[in-house]
């Protein structure tokens, strides 16, 4: 039985050289919109000078937009290589693919391109929603937390709101979805963390947490927790600085000490 391309999309199956994909921040069949901040890991020599091709395709595999990803780990290796990329889906709707393709300096003389196609649904019509990013640690992209400071984005679609920082922080505290956990994402923010208050004063965001936020993780976990919070919230250009306290006491530098 040979499935048509549209049937493949509906069944949400990765096609092409799918055995080369170690992890990816978008799952097959996901609905995506706006600017996508992607991260993943592939094996079997997809990189040249640290670059990899990332493209958006329609359901007939026509190229909608071309982009590039950059390696975040050593690319001249036989081991899997991690990468990040950003590409804008604005204006595209319906079934399509995110294409991960090897960067081939020989223009095809080295053989057929290596291609991984992740089926997605582009959705940029709803004016009542917006896309946000949450940053988590990932034990596939950063094995054994070799670099404690590294955090990686996943996407969420939320209802448009003036309280976007509050909603984003709530989503971050909830942690990764089950699918994201399967792809290596995990949170260093302890369960039970609550926000007592959050407010903007000028361009500074002030957050007061309960005491749970300071728990566990040692020095590495504290660095990861801090970067998860700050990187997630500073995606919004109106937030220039973040001041955090616990039950009204302390400051950002103190509460994240091991």
C-alpha positions as CSV (number, residue, x, y, z in Angstrom):
1,X,0.0,0.0,0.0
2,X,1.5,3.3,-1.1
3,X,0.2,6.4,0.8
4,X,-0.4,9.7,-1.0
5,X,1.4,12.7,0.4
6,X,-1.8,14.1,1.9
7,X,-2.5,10.7,3.6
8,X,1.0,10.9,5.0
9,X,0.2,14.3,6.5
10,X,-3.0,13.1,8.0
11,X,-1.3,10.1,9.6
12,X,1.4,12.5,10.9
13,X,4.3,10.3,9.8
14,X,7.8,11.6,9.3
15,X,9.0,10.7,5.8
16,X,12.3,10.7,4.0
17,X,15.5,9.8,6.0
18,X,13.5,9.7,9.2
19,X,16.0,7.3,10.8
20,X,18.5,10.2,10.8
21,X,16.3,12.3,13.1
22,X,17.3,12.0,16.8
23,X,15.1,14.7,18.2
24,X,13.1,17.8,17.0
25,X,11.2,20.5,18.8
26,X,8.1,20.1,16.5
27,X,6.2,16.8,16.5
28,X,4.6,15.3,13.4
29,X,1.1,16.7,12.9
30,X,1.6,19.7,15.1
31,X,-0.2,23.0,14.2
32,X,2.4,25.8,13.9
33,X,2.2,29.5,13.4
34,X,4.2,32.7,13.4
35,X,8.0,32.5,13.9
36,X,9.3,29.0,14.8
37,X,12.4,28.8,17.0
38,X,13.4,25.2,16.2
39,X,15.9,22.9,17.8
40,X,16.9,19.3,17.1
41,X,19.5,16.7,16.6
42,X,20.4,14.6,13.5
43,X,23.0,12.0,12.6
44,X,24.8,11.0,9.4
45,X,26.6,14.1,8.1
46,X,24.0,16.8,7.4
47,X,26.3,19.7,8.1
48,X,28.8,21.8,6.1
49,X,30.7,24.5,7.9
50,X,28.2,24.1,10.8
51,X,25.1,24.8,8.6
52,X,22.1,22.7,7.7
53,X,19.2,23.5,5.5
54,X,15.7,24.1,7.0
55,X,12.8,24.8,4.7
56,X,9.0,25.1,4.7
57,X,7.1,23.1,2.1
58,X,3.5,23.0,1.0
59,X,1.6,19.7,0.8
60,X,2.9,19.1,-2.7
61,X,6.5,19.7,-1.5
62,X,6.9,23.0,-3.2
63,X,9.3,25.3,-1.3
64,X,7.5,28.1,0.6
65,X,10.5,29.5,2.4
66,X,14.2,28.5,2.8
67,X,16.2,29.0,5.9
68,X,19.4,27.7,7.6
69,X,20.1,26.0,10.9
70,X,23.4,26.3,12.9
71,X,25.1,23.5,14.8
72,X,25.3,24.0,18.6
73,X,27.6,21.0,19.0
74,X,30.7,19.8,17.1
75,X,29.6,19.1,13.5
76,X,32.7,17.3,12.2
77,X,31.8,14.1,14.0
78,X,30.2,10.7,13.5
79,X,28.0,11.4,16.5
80,X,24.6,13.2,16.3
81,X,24.8,16.9,15.9
82,X,22.4,19.4,17.6
83,X,21.2,22.5,15.9
84,X,18.9,25.5,16.2
85,X,17.0,27.5,13.5
86,X,14.4,30.2,13.3
87,X,11.9,30.4,10.4
88,X,8.8,32.5,9.9
89,X,5.6,30.7,8.8
90,X,3.5,33.9,8.7
91,X,1.2,33.9,5.7
92,X,1.1,30.1,5.2
93,X,-1.9,28.0,6.0
94,X,-2.9,24.4,5.5
95,X,-1.0,21.1,5.4
96,X,2.8,21.2,4.7
97,X,6.2,20.1,5.9
98,X,9.2,21.3,7.7
99,X,12.2,20.0,5.7
100,X,15.5,19.3,7.3
101,X,18.1,18.8,4.5
102,X,21.8,18.3,4.3
103,X,23.9,21.3,3.3
104,X,25.6,20.0,0.1
105,X,28.4,22.3,-1.2
106,X,28.7,20.1,-4.3
107,X,25.2,21.0,-5.5
108,X,24.1,17.4,-5.8
109,X,27.3,15.9,-7.3
110,X,27.8,14.0,-4.1
111,X,24.6,12.1,-4.5
112,X,20.9,12.5,-3.6
113,X,20.1,15.0,-0.9
114,X,19.4,13.7,2.6
115,X,15.9,14.9,3.6
116,X,13.7,14.6,6.6
117,X,10.2,15.8,6.2
118,X,8.1,16.5,9.3
119,X,4.4,17.0,8.4
120,X,2.7,20.0,10.1
121,X,-0.3,22.2,9.7
122,X,0.4,25.9,9.1
123,X,-2.2,28.0,10.8
124,X,-1.9,31.8,10.7
125,X,-5.5,32.8,10.3
126,X,-6.7,33.1,13.8
127,X,-6.2,36.7,15.0
128,X,-7.3,35.8,18.5
129,X,-4.3,33.6,19.3
130,X,-0.5,34.1,19.5
131,X,2.6,31.9,19.5
132,X,5.0,32.0,22.5
133,X,8.2,30.2,23.3
134,X,9.0,28.3,26.5
135,X,12.6,27.4,27.2
136,X,13.5,24.1,28.9
137,X,16.6,22.0,29.4
138,X,17.0,19.0,27.1
139,X,19.0,15.9,28.0
140,X,19.2,14.8,24.3
141,X,20.5,18.1,22.9
142,X,22.7,18.7,26.0
143,X,23.6,15.3,27.4
144,X,24.2,15.2,31.1
145,X,23.8,19.0,31.2
146,X,27.4,19.4,30.0
147,X,26.6,23.1,29.7
148,X,24.2,24.1,32.5
149,X,23.3,27.4,30.9
150,X,21.7,25.9,27.7
151,X,17.9,26.0,27.3
152,X,15.9,25.2,24.2
153,X,12.6,26.5,22.9
154,X,9.3,24.8,22.4
155,X,6.2,26.6,21.0
156,X,2.8,27.2,22.6
157,X,-0.3,28.8,21.1
158,X,-2.2,31.0,23.6
159,X,-5.2,33.3,23.5
160,X,-4.1,36.9,22.9
161,X,-4.0,38.7,26.1
162,X,-2.6,41.9,27.7
163,X,-1.2,39.7,30.5
164,X,1.1,37.8,28.2
165,X,4.0,37.6,30.6
166,X,1.7,36.1,33.3
167,X,0.3,33.5,31.0
168,X,3.7,32.6,29.6
169,X,5.1,32.2,33.1
170,X,2.2,30.0,34.0
171,X,2.8,27.8,30.9
172,X,6.5,27.6,31.8
173,X,5.8,26.4,35.3
174,X,3.4,23.7,34.0
175,X,6.5,22.2,32.2
176,X,6.9,20.2,29.0
177,X,4.1,18.1,27.5
178,X,4.5,14.3,27.4
179,X,5.6,14.4,23.8
180,X,8.2,17.1,24.6
181,X,9.4,14.9,27.5
182,X,9.9,12.0,25.0
183,X,12.1,14.4,23.0
184,X,14.3,15.1,26.0
185,X,12.8,18.3,27.3
186,X,12.5,18.7,31.1
187,X,12.0,21.5,33.6
188,X,14.3,22.6,36.4
189,X,11.5,24.6,38.0
190,X,10.2,22.5,40.9
191,X,6.7,21.3,41.1
192,X,4.6,23.4,43.4
193,X,6.2,26.7,42.3
194,X,3.7,29.5,42.4
195,X,3.7,33.1,41.5
196,X,2.5,35.4,44.3
197,X,2.6,38.5,42.2
198,X,3.8,39.7,38.8
199,X,3.9,43.3,37.6
200,X,5.6,45.6,35.2
201,X,7.2,48.8,36.5
202,X,8.5,50.7,33.5
203,X,10.5,48.2,31.5
204,X,11.3,45.9,34.5
205,X,9.2,42.8,35.3
206,X,8.9,42.1,39.0
207,X,8.0,38.6,40.0
208,X,7.5,37.3,43.5
209,X,7.5,33.5,43.9
210,X,6.7,31.2,46.8
211,X,9.6,29.5,48.5
212,X,9.3,26.3,46.3
213,X,11.1,28.0,43.4
214,X,14.4,27.9,45.2
215,X,14.4,24.1,45.8
216,X,16.9,21.5,44.5
217,X,19.1,21.0,41.5
218,X,22.5,22.2,42.9
219,X,24.5,24.9,41.3
220,X,23.9,23.5,37.7
221,X,20.1,23.2,38.3
222,X,20.0,26.8,39.6
223,X,21.8,28.1,36.5
224,X,19.4,26.2,34.2
225,X,16.3,27.4,36.2
226,X,17.5,31.0,36.0
227,X,18.1,30.8,32.3
228,X,14.8,29.0,31.7
229,X,12.9,31.8,33.4
230,X,14.8,34.8,32.0
231,X,15.2,33.5,28.4
232,X,11.4,32.7,28.3
233,X,10.3,36.1,29.6
234,X,12.8,38.2,27.7
235,X,11.4,37.0,24.4
236,X,9.1,40.0,24.8
237,X,10.9,43.2,23.7
238,X,9.1,45.4,26.4
239,X,10.8,43.5,29.2
240,X,14.3,44.8,29.6
241,X,15.1,43.5,33.0
242,X,13.6,41.0,35.5
243,X,13.7,41.3,39.3
244,X,12.7,38.2,41.3
245,X,11.9,37.7,45.0
246,X,10.7,35.0,47.2
247,X,7.8,35.8,49.5
248,X,8.8,39.5,49.2
249,X,12.4,39.0,50.2
250,X,15.8,38.7,48.6
251,X,16.7,39.5,45.0
252,X,17.4,37.7,41.7
253,X,21.1,37.1,42.4
254,X,20.5,35.7,45.9
255,X,17.6,33.3,45.3
256,X,19.4,31.3,42.6
257,X,22.4,30.6,44.6
258,X,23.0,26.8,45.2
